Amino acid sequence: MNPDDPRGRILSTADRLYYEKGYAAVGMDELRQAANVPLKRLYREFPSKAGLVLAVLEYKRERWERELAAYLDTRDTPRERLLAVYDYLHQWFCTDTFHGCGFINAYGELGRTDPGVASAVREQKAAFQETVDRLVAEIGGPPALATQLVLLAEGAQTTAAISGDPGAAEHARTAAQTLIDAAATSASG
């Protein structure tokens, strides 16, 4: 998505504003001003706020998956790639712009009343689970290990957002190492 074209600029601006302030707090006029597009253009690209929110969630998902994959690709072994999930989270948690998981935030704010948002969030969480499933399979771990590792990652995101402590990712990584080692011992014994 090109942030210089009006549609890309609207999406990137909406993503930033919704993440910083929440979906309900950001009106279309504020978005129009921040994205520097005429209101008619905004509504031509996104006829409804509900449609815009879904487009933002898709934009956010594509960016998350692309950035996580690129980060994991910097590691040499399957085990390193699996543990790098938590290193990636730690880097993100240390940024000034971290406000928790944008998908959990969207679900918390809109998921109970908007089935489209609930579905989009569930799809993102399922895709993340599939990524971790694949990483666990690469190390020869059992499928249950992947579910446990995802719970650690999701819990770290929530804990870091609420506590303001990026160390949640390091604690999750340590726990992940313990689970991976236990799975390897169980498989060999």
C-alpha positions as CSV (number, residue, x, y, z in Angstrom):
1,M,0.0,0.0,0.0
2,N,1.4,3.3,-1.1
3,P,0.9,5.9,1.7
4,D,1.4,8.7,-0.9
5,D,-1.8,7.9,-2.8
6,P,-5.0,9.0,-1.1
7,R,-6.3,5.5,-0.3
8,G,-3.0,4.5,1.2
9,R,-2.7,7.8,3.1
10,I,-6.2,7.3,4.5
11,L,-5.5,3.8,5.6
12,S,-2.1,4.6,7.2
13,T,-3.5,7.6,8.9
14,A,-6.6,5.8,10.2
15,D,-4.5,3.0,11.4
16,R,-2.3,5.4,13.4
17,L,-5.2,7.4,14.8
18,Y,-7.4,4.4,15.7
19,Y,-4.4,2.7,17.4
20,E,-3.5,5.9,19.4
21,K,-7.0,7.0,20.3
22,G,-9.5,4.2,19.7
23,Y,-12.0,3.6,17.0
24,A,-14.9,5.5,18.5
25,A,-12.8,8.5,19.5
26,V,-11.8,9.3,15.9
27,G,-14.4,10.8,13.6
28,M,-14.3,11.0,9.9
29,D,-13.6,14.7,9.9
30,E,-10.5,14.3,12.1
31,L,-9.3,11.5,9.9
32,R,-9.9,13.6,6.8
33,Q,-7.9,16.5,8.2
34,A,-5.0,14.3,9.4
35,A,-4.9,12.4,6.0
36,N,-5.2,15.7,4.1
37,V,-7.9,14.5,1.8
38,P,-11.2,16.1,0.9
39,L,-14.2,14.6,2.7
40,K,-15.8,13.5,-0.6
41,R,-12.6,11.6,-1.5
42,L,-12.6,9.9,1.9
43,Y,-16.2,8.7,1.4
44,R,-15.5,7.7,-2.1
45,E,-12.7,5.4,-1.0
46,F,-14.6,4.3,2.2
47,P,-18.3,4.8,2.0
48,S,-18.7,3.9,5.7
49,K,-16.6,4.0,8.8
50,A,-17.4,0.3,9.3
51,G,-15.8,-0.5,5.9
52,L,-12.9,1.7,6.8
53,V,-12.3,-0.1,10.1
54,L,-12.3,-3.5,8.3
55,A,-9.8,-2.1,5.7
56,V,-7.6,-0.8,8.4
57,L,-7.6,-4.2,10.1
58,E,-6.6,-5.9,6.9
59,Y,-3.9,-3.3,6.3
60,K,-2.6,-3.8,9.9
61,R,-2.6,-7.6,9.4
62,E,-0.7,-7.5,6.1
63,R,1.9,-5.2,7.7
64,W,2.2,-7.3,10.8
65,E,2.7,-10.5,8.9
66,R,5.2,-9.0,6.5
67,E,7.3,-7.4,9.2
68,L,7.2,-10.5,11.5
69,A,8.2,-12.7,8.6
70,A,11.1,-10.4,7.6
71,Y,12.3,-10.4,11.2
72,L,12.1,-14.1,11.6
73,D,14.0,-14.6,8.3
74,T,17.0,-12.9,9.9
75,R,17.5,-16.0,12.1
76,D,19.4,-19.1,10.9
77,T,17.8,-22.1,12.7
78,P,14.2,-23.1,13.2
79,R,14.6,-22.8,17.0
80,E,16.1,-19.3,16.6
81,R,13.2,-18.3,14.4
82,L,10.7,-19.6,16.9
83,L,12.3,-17.7,19.8
84,A,12.7,-14.6,17.6
85,V,8.9,-14.1,17.8
86,Y,9.5,-12.9,21.4
87,D,12.5,-10.7,20.4
88,Y,10.3,-9.1,17.8
89,L,7.6,-8.4,20.4
90,H,10.2,-7.0,22.7
91,Q,11.4,-4.5,20.1
92,W,7.8,-3.5,19.4
93,F,7.0,-3.1,23.1
94,C,10.0,-0.8,23.6
95,T,8.7,1.7,21.0
96,D,7.1,5.0,22.1
97,T,4.1,4.1,20.0
98,F,3.2,0.7,21.6
99,H,-0.4,0.7,22.8
100,G,-1.0,-3.1,22.9
101,C,-2.2,-5.4,20.2
102,G,-4.2,-3.4,17.7
103,F,-6.4,-6.5,17.1
104,I,-7.1,-7.1,20.7
105,N,-7.9,-3.4,21.1
106,A,-10.3,-3.5,18.1
107,Y,-12.0,-6.6,19.5
108,G,-12.3,-5.0,22.9
109,E,-13.8,-1.9,21.5
110,L,-15.9,-3.2,18.6
111,G,-15.9,-7.0,18.5
112,R,-19.0,-7.6,20.5
113,T,-21.1,-5.3,18.4
114,D,-19.5,-5.7,15.0
115,P,-19.3,-9.2,13.6
116,G,-17.0,-8.1,10.8
117,V,-14.4,-6.8,13.3
118,A,-14.7,-10.0,15.4
119,S,-14.2,-12.1,12.3
120,A,-11.2,-10.0,11.1
121,V,-9.5,-10.3,14.6
122,R,-10.2,-14.0,14.7
123,E,-8.6,-14.4,11.3
124,Q,-5.5,-12.5,12.3
125,K,-5.1,-14.6,15.5
126,A,-5.6,-17.8,13.5
127,A,-3.0,-16.7,11.0
128,F,-0.5,-16.0,13.8
129,Q,-1.3,-19.4,15.2
130,E,-0.6,-20.9,11.8
131,T,2.8,-19.1,11.7
132,V,3.7,-20.5,15.1
133,D,2.4,-24.0,14.1
134,R,4.7,-24.0,11.1
135,L,7.7,-22.9,13.3
136,V,7.0,-25.6,15.8
137,A,6.7,-28.2,13.1
138,E,10.1,-27.1,11.8
139,I,11.7,-28.0,15.1
140,G,9.8,-31.2,15.4
141,G,7.7,-30.1,18.3
142,P,4.2,-31.3,19.1
143,P,1.1,-29.2,18.0
144,A,0.2,-28.4,21.6
145,L,3.5,-26.6,22.0
146,A,2.5,-24.1,19.3
147,T,-0.7,-23.3,21.1
148,Q,1.2,-22.8,24.4
149,L,3.7,-20.5,22.7
150,V,1.0,-18.4,21.1
151,L,-0.7,-18.0,24.5
152,L,2.7,-16.7,25.8
153,A,3.0,-14.2,23.0
154,E,-0.6,-13.0,23.3
155,G,-0.3,-12.7,27.1
156,A,3.0,-10.8,26.7
157,Q,1.3,-8.2,24.5
158,T,-1.6,-7.7,26.9
159,T,0.7,-7.6,29.9
160,A,3.1,-5.1,28.3
161,A,0.3,-2.8,27.2
162,I,-1.3,-2.8,30.7
163,S,1.9,-2.7,32.8
164,G,4.0,-0.6,30.4
165,D,6.8,-3.1,31.0
166,P,8.4,-4.3,27.8
167,G,10.1,-7.0,29.9
168,A,6.9,-9.1,29.4
169,A,8.4,-10.3,26.1
170,E,11.6,-11.4,27.7
171,H,9.7,-13.3,30.4
172,A,7.6,-14.9,27.7
173,R,10.7,-15.8,25.8
174,T,12.2,-17.5,28.8
175,A,9.0,-19.5,29.4
176,A,9.0,-20.4,25.7
177,Q,12.6,-21.7,25.9
178,T,11.5,-23.9,28.9
179,L,8.5,-25.3,27.0
180,I,10.6,-26.0,23.9
181,D,13.3,-27.7,25.9
182,A,10.7,-29.8,27.7
183,A,9.1,-30.8,24.4
184,A,12.4,-31.8,23.0
185,T,13.3,-33.9,26.1
186,S,9.9,-35.5,26.0
187,A,10.3,-36.4,22.3
188,S,13.8,-37.9,22.8
189,G,13.0,-39.8,26.0
